[in-house]
Amino acid sequence: MSKMCTEPMRHALNGPTMGTRWSALLFAQAGFDPAPVRAALQAAVDEVDAQMSTWKPDSNLMRLNAAPLGAWVAVPDGLGRVLRLGLEIGRASDGAFDIGMGDVGTAWGFGPLAATPARIRTAMRTDRVPTHQALEIDAGSGLVRKTSPVALDLNGIAKGYGVDRLAETLAAYGIDDALVGIDGEMRALGLRPDGQAWTIAVEAPNADRRAPHSILALQDAAVATSGDYRHWVEVQGRRLSHTMDPDRGAPVLASPASVTVVALTCAEADAWATACMVKGSLEGVQLARRSNLSALFIDREGDLLRETRVGRLFEPRPGPERVVDAGISTK
């Protein structure tokens, strides 16, 4: 009689979302049917997109954007959670993370319209009220209102929240060990079947090719990276990052090449990585330390990359910083 196989089977599930793809890697015993889990995961990210997309005029976010000043608007629980977290990190980062940069991103060409001098001049106004002062949330009732003009855009946090929803969906199915992600934003649940942590590559900040810069081993944690090398536009011959500086109403000019943040949730990691990019290398490192973040800053120095590591996860190695060859994978 042949011996029954008790080795868990690998299941790699994926699907479309937010202009990219979601993924879930898990292991299960024979007889596990992945179809209902895949359907539930797709439904979870579809709900996030339906609530928070700036490309869908009927999304809950765009209906809030279209509402008149002072009018209370009912928002679903998911959108309410993300708005509250966005305002909280906005306050904690002194406005570096701002979920009200929708008009600025659009003016600079990160949207359906091309950048024009007139749109850019309008975006670079100096009377902008930080969104954590321009948005009021009544958490008990699920109502939100704008007290100052603001164009909400959750691109710096929605994908991270989508990853968290993937993790919550798997947990609802009793799946405690898995790796989920959307477009490089990742969250590790539990451990691999061999008892080891999940390994995740931190991408080298290289616009010409995709290659790992370093490797993280994560258990019950999330990671997100913000960088200047994937999404950009060219304005008058100059390449500009998609990360917006709220103080200037324009793309950041002196940011690191990338910032990677590890946190308990992917929404937090996503938002804090953006905040640190906006602050720049020096102030961003100071912000990360004040906020007790685990963060990896990568700066370009000619053909070299300089690392600055902050927090428990990144600092055990000796020395505050390290210089490596650009694009070379390191561990």
Secondary structure, DSSP 8 states (H G I E B T S, - for coil): --------EEEEEEEEETTEEEEEEEEE-TT--HHHHHHHHHHHHHHHHHHH-SS-TTSHHHHHHHS-TT--EE--HHHHHHHHHHHHHHHHTTTSS-TTBHHHHHHTTSSSS---HHHHHHHT-S----HHHHEEEETTTTEEEESS--B---TTTHHHHHHHHHHHHHHHTT--SEEEEETTEEEEES--TTS--EEEEEE---SS---EEEEEEESSEEEEEEESSSSEEEETTEEEES-EETTTTEE-SS--SEEEEEESSHHHHHHHHHHHHHHHHHHHHHHHHHTT-EEEEEEEETTEEEEEEESTTT-SSSSSEEEEETT----
